[in-house]
Amino acid sequence: MHFRKHCYKPILPYFFILFLLLLRVDAAARADGNIKIDSVKAIYRDGKLWLKFQIDHLFTPRVVGTIQSGLPAIVELEVKLYRNKHRQIRHKRLFIKIAYNIWNERFIIQAQDTTKILTDFEKTKREASRINRLLLANALPPEANARFLVKIRASITPISSLQNQKLAGWLQEADQTSEDITSSERSSGFKLNISKLISFFVGDQRKRGNVSEWFEYAFQLSDLLP
């Protein structure tokens, strides 16, 4: 009896190569999707310190789908200001609400003292990703040799239908300790209980890639003086 010899090519190297390719694709996809702070610039005028910066990769497919369905997404900006890189002198949080009114087909960007209404989603994404005037310090002495360090972090949280109902219930509770982040009247203002917002909506979102790494920007005040 004769046995036919079969030639089997080793398949392990091919699986190994495929595995490496998948790792590279996954890493690239995650790198493209991670929120990033970019193009940071400090502006000093009349004792006030302003920041302007860009937020890249803010709108993931999930965030886009949430907004287009009529549910809001909330952007949190966290900024820390240090004197001489060690002594923290400011710690500020700013919340921005991005929503879409499905009835009049308008996009709304609602921040601390501004409300923008737009009709184009691409323009809405550009506007929400560009922070032009964030007031960080209101009375900073013009010490030319003073050195500062700014740390910035951004995150975005899509709000589900259930969470949106919960948020609406909070806004109706008169006894909540809240912070008004709009300049509108109480009846239409977007009022948030900061501690509840962070714990309920953000939760462990920072573990899922919805938050940027801390971006550090060092400068000397003399560089900003005219």
Backbone as a ProteinNet text record, in pm:
[ID]
protein_1_A
[PRIMARY]
MHFRKHCYKPILPYFFILFLLLLRVDAAARADGNIKIDSVKAIYRDGKLWLKFQIDHLFTPRVVGTIQSGLPAIVELEVKLYRNKHRQIRHKRLFIKIAYNIWNERFIIQAQDTTKILTDFEKTKREASRINRLLLANALPPEANARFLVKIRASITPISSLQNQKLAGWLQEADQTSEDITSSERSSGFKLNISKLISFFVGDQRKRGNVSEWFEYAFQLSDLLP
[TERTIARY]
85.9	0	89.4	55.5	135.8	60.9	131.7	73.8	121	23.3	56.8	104.1	214.1	268.4	200.7	152.4	91.1	188.1	197.6	285.5	200.9	214.4	142.1	236.9	201.4	282.6	256	355.5	334	246.5	139	45	65.8	144.6	165.5	225.2	328.6	383	278.8	186	84.4	-10.8	-48.5	-134.2	-62.9	66.7	144.4	150.5	173.1	177.2	41.2	-66.1	-200.6	-229.8	-186.3	-206.1	-135.2	-11.8	62.5	-5.9	-57.9	-127.6	-252.6	-326.9	-447.7	-413.8	-303.9	-261.8	-229.7	-162.3	-125.7	-248.8	-343.3	-466.5	-545.1	-554.6	-629	-562.9	-429.5	-358.3	-377.4	-373.9	-393.5	-533.9	-632.6	-771	-791.1	-730.3	-745.1	-672.6	-557.9	-483.6	-562.4	-629.7	-709.5	-831.7	-881.5	-1004.9	-988.1	-866.6	-846	-855.7	-924.4	-934	-796.5	-761.9	-631.4	-646.9	-567.4	-559.6	-444.5	-468.3	-366.1	-373.2	-264.7	-257.7	-294.8	-234.8	-264.1	-188.4	-257.8	-196.5	-252.1	-163.7	-205.1	-203.8	-302.6	-314.7	-329.8	-249	-252.7	-287.4	-401	-445.2	-512.6	-468.2	-529.6	-540.3	-437.3	-435.5	-512.2	-572.3	-650.2	-573.2	-577.7	-511.1	-616.1	-607.9	-700.9	-627.3	-702.8	-648	-729.9	-661.6	-730.5	-661.5	-741.2	-683.8	-783.2	-734.3	-812.8	-829.6	-948.3	-973	-991	-900.5	-907.2	-978.2	-1043.5	-1109.9	-1216.9	-1289.3	-1392.2	-1518.2	-1548.8	-1676.2	-1657.2	-1674.5	-1671.3	-1805.1	-1814.3	-1943.2	-2055.1	-2022.3	-2125	-2174.9	-2082.1	-2120.3	-2205	-2162.9	-2238.4	-2378.6	-2389.2	-2520.3	-2610.1	-2551.9	-2629.3	-2686.3	-2602.6	-2647	-2751.5	-2727.8	-2821.6	-2955.3	-2958.3	-3084.8	-3167.3	-3109.2	-3181.4	-3140.5	-3047.5	-2998	-2868.2	-2842.2	-2723.1	-2595.9	-2484.7	-2353.8	-2292.2	-2217.9	-2159.5	-2007.9	-1945.4	-1799.9	-1755.7	-1658.1	-1599.6	-1455.8	-1424.6	-1288.1	-1236.3	-1122.3	-1059.8	-923.3	-903.3	-780.8	-719.7	-588.7	-515.2	-401.8	-383.1	-276.5	-179.9	-51.7	51.8	149.7	194.6	302.1	432.7	529.7	659.7	646.9	546.3	525.6	485.6	481	454.2	335.4	320.6	215.9	89.6	-14.4	-139.3	-213.7	-250	-319.7	-459.6	-490.1	-623.8	-659.5	-787.1	-840.1	-982.2	-1002.7	-1130.8	-1191.1	-1323.5	-1398.9	-1504.9	-1515.6	-1615.4	-1692.5	-1824.3	-1909	-1974.5	-1974.7	-2035.7	-2137.8	-2258.6	-2365	-2381.6	-2380.4	-2402.6	-2529.7	-2625.1	-2754.4	-2809.5	-2908.2	-2974.1	-3124.3	-3188.9	-3334	-3392.9	-3452.5	-3501.6	-3623.6	-3688.1	-3809.3	-3777	-3682.6	-3645.8	-3512.3	-3453.3	-3329.4	-3217.9	-3197.1	-3092.1	-2999.3	-2870.2	-2770.8	-2740.4	-2725.2	-2705.1	-2576.1	-2491	-2370.5	-2387.9	-2397.8	-2429.2	-2313.6	-2247.6	-2134	-2165.7	-2061.3	-2081.5	-2154.7	-2113.3	-2174.7	-2215	-2218.9	-2256.2	-2346.6	-2431.6	-2514.3	-2508.8	-2467	-2460.6	-2562.1	-2633	-2731.4	-2687.8	-2671.5	-2619.8	-2710.3	-2698.9	-2779.6	-2697.2	-2565.5	-2477.4	-2400.1	-2403.5	-2339.7	-2187.7	-2133.4	-1987.9	-1936.3	-2007.1	-1967.5	-1983.9	-2087.4	-2108.2	-1990.8	-1944.5	-1830.7	-1704.3	-1685.1	-1567.1	-1574.7	-1692.6	-1710.1	-1690.8	-1745.8	-1735.3	-1593.6	-1516.6	-1379.8	-1277.6	-1320.6	-1227.9	-1265	-1177.1	-1199.3	-1118.5	-1187.7	-1120	-1090.2	-1175.9	-1155.8	-1200.1	-1106.9	-1134.4	-1060	-1135.7	-1076	-1024.9	-893.3	-832.5	-799	-753.7	-719.7	-771.1	-840	-906.8	-821.2	-726.7	-642.2	-502	-425.4	-290.2	-190.3	-110	-13.7	85.8	121.5	212.8	359	391.3	529.4	599.5	690.5	750.8	824.3	887.1	966.8	885.7	758.6	675.5	661.9	680.5	668	545	474	349.1	345	262.4	235.9	85.5	33	-109.3	-126.2	-219.7	-256.2	-402.7	-428.7	-563.9	-604.3	-728	-783.2	-927	-967.5	-1103.4	-1166.7	-1297.6	-1371.9	-1509.3	-1572.6	-1708.3	-1791.3	-1914.1	-2003.2	-2135.9	-2166.6	-2299	-2403.5	-2515.8	-2620.3	-2727	-2757	-2860.4	-2998.2	-3100.6	-3237.6	-3272.1	-3231	-3258.9	-3185.2	-3059.1	-2982.3	-3040.9	-3090.5	-3150.4	-3274.4	-3353.4	-3470	-3426.3	-3319.2	-3266.9	-3219.1	-3149.2	-3100.5	-3216.6	-3321.1	-3437.5	-3501.4	-3503.3	-3557.6	-3475.3	-3343.9	-3257.3	-3279.9	-3297.6	-3312.6	-3440.2	-3537.8	-3664.3	-3664.2	-3561	-3555.9	-3503.6	-3585.4	-3549	-3441.4	-3428.1	-3334.7	-3196.7	-3169.7	-3038.1	-2935.5	-2817	-2704.7	-2646.1	-2670.5	-2636.6	-2554.4	-2498.5	-2421.3	-2479.4	-2515.6	-2574.1	-2462.2	-2461.3	-2354.3	-2404.5	-2517.6	-2561.6	-2594.5	-2613.3	-2654.8	-2804.9	-2875	-3019.5	-3091	-3221.7	-3300.8	-3311.5	-3353.3	-3361.5	-3451.9	-3560	-3655.6	-3596.2	-3499.5	-3442.5	-3294.6	-3235.6	-3092	-3058.2	-2935.5	-2888.9	-2819.4	-2893	-2839.2	-2789.6	-2672.4	-2611.3	-2567.9	-2593.9	-2530.1	-2397.9	-2287	-2158.4	-2118.6	-2132	-2089.3	-2173.1	-2304.3	-2389.8	-2361.8	-2337.9	-2310.7	-2188.7	-2081	-1956.7	-1973.8	-2037.1	-2050.4	-2148.5	-2257.5	-2361.3	-2332.3	-2294.6	-2275.8	-2135.7	-2035.5	-1899	-1859.3	-1878.1	-1850.2	-1712.8	-1707.9	-1578.2	-1551.7	-1612	-1589.1	-1441.1	-1367.1	-1225.6	-1145.9	-1201.5	-1133.8	-1161.3	-1253.3	-1294.9	-1242.4	-1151.4	-1094.4	-1170.9	-1271.2	-1348	-1286.3	-1166.5	-1099.9	-958.1	-910.3	-774.7	-672.8	-548.5	-439.7	-422.7	-358.9	-328.1	-229.4	-264	-173.4	-107.4	25.2	98.8	156.6	140.5	186.5	252.6	384.6	460.1	491.4	489.3	519.9	568	633.6	675.9	593.1	549.9	458.1	518.8	649	713.6	693	673.3	649	513.5	423.5	288	268.5	362.2	348.9	379.7	309.8	333.4	470.6
-118.6	0	123.3	214	335.2	453.1	529.7	650.5	773.2	856.4	978.4	1083.6	1142.1	1245.6	1379.8	1441.6	1574	1678.2	1785.1	1895.5	2004.5	2019.8	2123.7	2239	2354.7	2472	2518.4	2557.5	2605.6	2730.3	2725.8	2838.1	2930.3	2889.4	2972.9	3109	3115.9	3248.4	3341.1	3284.9	3368.7	3426.3	3344.3	3393.7	3500.7	3480.9	3578.7	3712.6	3705.5	3828.7	3897.1	3817.3	3873.9	3939.7	3876	3930.2	4064.5	4073.5	4199.5	4308.7	4272	4370.8	4422.5	4332	4372.7	4465	4435.3	4522.3	4661.6	4669.3	4799.9	4877.4	4808.4	4875	4924.6	4840.3	4879.6	4998.3	4995.5	5106.4	5234.7	5225.3	5344.7	5399.3	5308.8	5353.5	5423.3	5366.2	5428.9	5561.8	5570.7	5697.2	5804.7	5766.9	5863.9	5906.9	5819.8	5849.9	5917.8	5920.2	5979.5	6130.8	6187.9	6333.2	6390.6	6499.8	6562.5	6713.7	6774.2	6919.6	6966.2	7071.9	7117.4	7269.6	7326	7469.2	7560	7535.8	7616.6	7749.3	7857.1	7989.6	8068.1	8132.8	8218.2	8363.9	8440.1	8582.5	8659.8	8763.1	8844.3	8988.1	9035.4	9172.3	9228.7	9347.9	9420.7	9335.1	9258.4	9175.9	9045.9	9019.6	8897.5	8799.4	8673.1	8567.7	8482.8	8480.1	8403.7	8287.3	8184	8070.7	8047.6	8007.6	7959.5	7830.8	7733.3	7605.1	7528.8	7421.1	7336	7199.1	7139.3	7003.2	6913.2	6819.8	6728.5	6599	6538.7	6407.3	6409.2	6518.1	6528.9	6451.2	6445.5	6388.8	6247.8	6149.2	6009.4	5973.8	5860.6	5820.5	5811.4	5766.4	5757.1	5895.4	5990.1	6126.6	6188.7	6170.1	6224.3	6165.7	6033.7	5969.7	6018.2	6039.9	6089.7	6227.3	6316.9	6454.1	6456.7	6384.8	6386.5	6322.5	6240.6	6180.5	6275	6389.5	6485.7	6485.4	6396.8	6393.8	6473.7	6536.5	6622.2	6544.1	6611.1	6563.9	6677	6641.6	6742.2	6732.8	6845.2	6856.5	6916.2	6853.7	6908.6	6950.2	7075	7125.5	7146.8	7090.3	7106.5	7171.8	7285.7	7363.5	7394.7	7371.3	7404.1	7500.5	7601.1	7698.8	7690.4	7673.8	7662.2	7778.9	7826.7	7925.6	7850.7	7872.5	7804.9	7652.1	7602.1	7459	7374.8	7433.2	7352.6	7404.4	7534	7589.9	7616.1	7537	7553.5	7676.6	7766.3	7888.6	7898.3	7813.7	7811.2	7668	7635.3	7506.8	7533.5	7522.4	7563.7	7450.9	7434.6	7340.4	7418.2	7385.9	7449	7339.9	7352.5	7255	7319.6	7246.4	7292.8	7188.8	7234.6	7145	7159.9	7046.3	7044.9	6965.3	7026.9	6960.9	6993.4	6915.5	6934.7	6935.4	7042.2	7052.4	6991.7	6873.9	6803.2	6870.4	6960.7	7026	7142.9	7226.5	7338.5	7317.1	7197	7158.9	7259.6	7289	7381.1	7312.3	7339.6	7289.8	7399.1	7360.5	7456.6	7423	7522.9	7511.6	7607.3	7554.5	7634.2	7624.9	7738	7742	7835.7	7876.3	7952	8083	8158.6	8289.4	8312.6	8207	8221.5	8107.4	8138.1	8037	8061.6	7960.8	7972.2	7877.5	7926.4	7846	7838.3	7716	7694.3	7598.3	7602.3	7513.1	7402.4	7415.6	7319.6	7240	7107.2	7023.9	7031.4	7038.7	7048	7175.6	7284.4	7410.2	7400.6	7331	7310.5	7235.8	7133.1	7056.2	7141.3	7225	7312.7	7414.5	7473.3	7573.7	7512.5	7393.2	7329.4	7281.5	7256.1	7205.6	7317	7441.7	7554.1	7644.2	7651.2	7735.9	7864.2	7975	8099.8	8189.4	8188.6	8279.8	8212.5	8146.5	8087.6	8170.9	8240	8326.3	8239.7	8243.3	8159.5	8237.8	8361.5	8445.2	8586.1	8640.7	8770	8887.4	8865.6	8974.3	8920.9	8909.7	8855.7	8970.3	8997.1	9108.3	9090.4	9199.7	9191	9174.7	9062.4	9034	8966.4	9040.7	8993.7	8861.2	8838.9	8717.7	8598.9	8619.8	8511.8	8399	8277.2	8159.5	8078.8	8029.3	7958.2	7828.6	7737.8	7612.1	7591	7564.3	7535.9	7388.6	7321.5	7184.3	7183.2	7121.9	7120.7	6977.4	6945.6	6814.6	6832.9	6755.7	6765.8	6627.6	6622.7	6497.3	6529.1	6428.2	6445.7	6324.4	6349.2	6243.5	6250.7	6153	6148.3	6110.5	6177.6	6153.6	6062.5	5953.6	5862.1	5918.8	5854.4	5899.8	5895.1	5787.1	5774	5881.4	5906	6008.9	6147.1	6168.7	6298	6322.7	6217.8	6230.8	6260.4	6194.1	6218.6	6362.1	6410.2	6547.6	6645.6	6619.7	6707.8	6712.1	6596.4	6594.7	6677.8	6673	6753.3	6902.2	6938.4	7080.3	7137.8	7052.8	7099.3	7103.4	7047.6	7046.3	7179.7	7249.5	7384.4	7383.5	7272.5	7271.8	7221.2	7201.7	7154.7	7266.1	7229.7	7323	7318.3	7422.4	7416.5	7535.8	7522.8	7630.6	7661.2	7787.6	7827.7	7849.7	7775.1	7793.1	7863.1	7930.2	8012.8	8150	8242.2	8375.8	8392.3	8284.1	8290.4	8297.9	8321	8325.6	8186.2	8179.7	8051.4	7952.8	8002.2	7911.1	7837	7899.3	7835	7805.7	7842.4	7822.5	7675.7	7639.3	7501.5	7491.2	7447.5	7444.1	7304	7297.7	7168.3	7160.3	7048.3	7019	6952.4	7023.9	6980.5	6842.9	6820.2	6691.7	6577.1	6597.6	6492.5	6470	6578.1	6565	6476.8	6506.9	6433.1	6286.5	6260.3	6122.6	6042.2	6105.8	6030.7	6017.6	6127.8	6125.8	6083.8	6139.1	6108.5	5971.7	5950.4	5819.4	5769.6	5652.2	5596.3	5618.4	5723.3	5750.3	5770.5	5823.2	5851	5723.5	5611	5483.5	5428.1	5489.8	5435.8	5517.2	5608.3	5683	5806.9	5848.5	5968.4	6093.5	6083.2	6197	6205.9	6328	6348.3	6328.9	6314.8	6321.4	6467.3	6487.1	6623.6	6685.2	6803.1	6877.9	6986.3	6994.1	7091.6	7200.9	7324.7	7440.6	7537.8	7554.7	7643	7774.3	7883.5	8013.5	8109.5	8214.2	8322.8	8445.1	8517.8	8628.8	8734.2	8751.4	8850.3	8818.5	8689.8	8651.7	8700	8730	8771.2	8921.8	8991.3	9136.4	9205.9	9317.4	9389.5	9456.2
0	0	0	-87.9	-99.2	-38.3	33.9	93.4	15	-22.3	-94.1	5	-28	59	29.3	134	119.9	171	100.3	141.8	206.3	333.4	406	434.3	386.9	415.1	557.4	625.4	762.8	762.6	839.3	839.7	958.1	1057	1175.2	1141.4	1052.9	1020.6	959.7	878.4	816.2	920.6	1017	1124.6	1205.8	1226	1303.2	1229.8	1097.2	1017.4	1018.2	1002.8	1005.7	1139.7	1247.1	1381.5	1396.7	1347	1354.8	1273.7	1155.7	1073.1	1142.2	1205.3	1277.1	1392.4	1462	1571.8	1521.9	1408.1	1353.5	1309.9	1245.5	1202.5	1322	1427	1546.8	1615.2	1622.8	1686.1	1607.6	1474.4	1392.1	1407.9	1413.1	1429.2	1562	1668.1	1798.9	1803.9	1736.2	1735.3	1663.9	1551.4	1478	1557.2	1645	1714.6	1848.1	1902.5	2033.8	2027.5	2125.3	2133.5	2164	2095.5	2114.7	2123.1	2210.2	2220.1	2131.5	2053.8	1960.6	1945.8	1892.2	1856	1972.5	2088	2206.8	2198.9	2232.7	2234.7	2352.4	2427.1	2539.1	2494.4	2542	2508.8	2638.9	2656.3	2779.1	2742.7	2797.2	2770.7	2894.4	2933.3	3045	3171.2	3199.7	3319.6	3308.2	3193	3174.4	3086.8	3127.7	3051.8	2980.8	2848.1	2765.6	2699.9	2669	2594.6	2469	2365.2	2245.2	2201.5	2158.2	2117.7	2032.3	1974.3	1886.8	1951.9	1936.4	1984.9	1863.2	1843.6	1729.3	1767.3	1668.1	1681.7	1791.3	1800	1904	1866.8	1737.5	1694.4	1639	1724.7	1683.2	1618.4	1547.1	1489.4	1593.4	1713.9	1818.3	1858.8	1872	1908.7	1798.2	1673.2	1559.7	1556	1573.4	1572.8	1684.7	1802.6	1916.5	1887.4	1837.7	1811.6	1701	1593.1	1481.1	1515.3	1619.4	1662.2	1748.6	1784.7	1867.3	2012.7	2050.7	2188.2	2197.2	2311.9	2322.3	2352.7	2332.6	2378.7	2459.3	2562.8	2651.4	2645.8	2613.8	2612.8	2745.6	2808.1	2930.6	2902.4	2932.9	2924.2	3065.1	3094.8	3226.1	3206.2	3272.1	3253.2	3389	3399.3	3521.6	3486.8	3571.6	3552.8	3670	3638.5	3741	3728.9	3844	3848	3871.5	3782.7	3792.1	3788.3	3719.2	3691.3	3812.1	3930.2	4049.4	4131.5	4140.8	4226.8	4144.4	4171	4097.1	4148.2	4056.5	4095.7	4034.7	3936.6	3878.2	3840.6	3858.3	3812.5	3765.6	3636.5	3579.6	3497.4	3510.3	3428	3350.7	3223.6	3137.9	3065.5	3063.9	2996.4	2874.8	2764.7	2640.2	2595.9	2571.5	2526.1	2374.6	2305.2	2160.4	2134	2067.3	2047.2	1908.9	1867.4	1738.4	1760.1	1714.9	1722.9	1596.2	1609.9	1491.8	1430.3	1504.3	1454.8	1362.6	1403.2	1315.1	1244.4	1264.1	1196.5	1222.1	1348.6	1389.6	1489.7	1476.4	1571.2	1672.8	1798.3	1906.7	1980.4	1995.8	2078.6	2195.1	2314.9	2433	2531.8	2556.8	2648.1	2763.1	2835.7	2959	2936.6	2836.5	2815.3	2670.6	2592	2451.5	2407.1	2311.2	2246.2	2096.2	2021.8	1876.5	1814.9	1714.7	1642.9	1497.1	1447.7	1313	1237.2	1104.3	1020.5	956.5	957.8	892.1	997	987	1088.8	1080.4	958.8	946.1	1010.9	991.5	1055.6	1206.8	1250.9	1394.7	1455.8	1387.7	1438.5	1444	1342.8	1343.2	1456.4	1474.8	1580.3	1718.8	1740	1871.8	1900.4	1796.3	1814.2	1828.6	1809.2	1814.7	1932.5	2031.6	2148.7	2128.4	2107	2071.9	2191.2	2290.8	2403.7	2533.5	2597.8	2728.4	2832.2	2916.5	3018.5	3132.8	3154.5	3257.4	3383.2	3367.7	3483.3	3457.9	3557.4	3540.5	3583.9	3674.2	3724.6	3749.8	3643.7	3652.5	3640.3	3744.1	3739.7	3625.1	3557.3	3442	3482.3	3545.3	3584.1	3466.4	3405.1	3280	3295.2	3409.4	3428.7	3480.6	3503.1	3556.6	3454	3501.9	3415.8	3456.6	3356.9	3382.2	3301.9	3351.2	3281.8	3278.7	3160	3143.4	3106.9	3174.4	3140.3	3096.9	2982.6	2925.8	2893.6	2927.2	2893.4	2846.8	2747	2693.3	2686.2	2706.1	2692.2	2635.4	2577.7	2526.1	2565.8	2606.9	2653.9	2579.5	2493.1	2430.8	2535.4	2533.5	2632.7	2572.9	2642.2	2595.3	2626.8	2572.5	2596.7	2745	2813.4	2956.3	3034.9	2999.9	3068.7	3043.9	2922.8	2890.7	2975.2	2999.1	3086.6	3229.3	3273.2	3407.3	3420.8	3318.2	3319.5	3325.4	3247	3248.1	3386.1	3454.9	3590.8	3686	3672.1	3758.8	3735.7	3609.3	3577.8	3637.4	3666	3721.2	3873	3935.5	4081.5	4132.7	4205.2	4250.4	4357.2	4431.3	4543.2	4505.1	4374.9	4334.5	4350.2	4394.4	4393.9	4254.9	4176.2	4035.1	3992.9	3872	3813.3	3677.4	3654.6	3528.2	3427.9	3318.5	3221.9	3096.3	3106.2	2995.6	3048.6	2955.1	2993.6	2977.1	2950.1	2931.7	3065.3	3059.1	3181.2	3241.6	3368.9	3439.9	3368.4	3305	3243.5	3124.7	3055.4	2938.4	2953.3	3066	3085	3103.9	3067.8	3082.5	3216.2	3319.8	3455	3487.2	3545	3574.1	3718.5	3780.7	3907.7	3872.7	3900.2	3848.9	3900.2	4030.6	4085.9	4030.3	4019.3	3964.9	3817	3745.5	3603.7	3579.5	3651.2	3630.7	3668.3	3782.3	3829.4	3745	3701.2	3630.3	3481.4	3418.4	3274.2	3233.1	3298.2	3259.1	3311.6	3444.2	3502.1	3464.4	3399.3	3359.5	3211.6	3153.1	3011.9	2983	3080.2	3056.4	3037.2	3078.7	3058.1	2918.9	2845.3	2716	2598.3	2621.1	2510.9	2472.2	2551.1	2520.9	2580.9	2631	2693.3	2638.9	2624.4	2574.1	2685.2	2645.2	2741.4	2784.3	2898	2940.1	2840.9	2790.6	2703.7	2787.7	2781.7	2861.6	2771.8	2818.2	2741.7	2838.6	2823.8	2912.8	2841.4	2917.3	2857.9	2966	2921.2	3008.9	2974.1	3075.5	3052.1	2959.8	2964.5	2877.7	2729.7	2698	2558.8	2509.2	2601.6	2564.5	2570.3	2633.4	2648.2	2516	2486.4	2360.5	2358.2
[MASK]
++++++++++++++++++++++++++++++++++++++++++++++++++++++++++++++++++++++++++++++++++++++++++++++++++++++++++++++++++++++++++++++++++++++++++++++++++++++++++++++++++++++++++++++++++++++++++++++++++++++++++++++++++++++++++++++++++

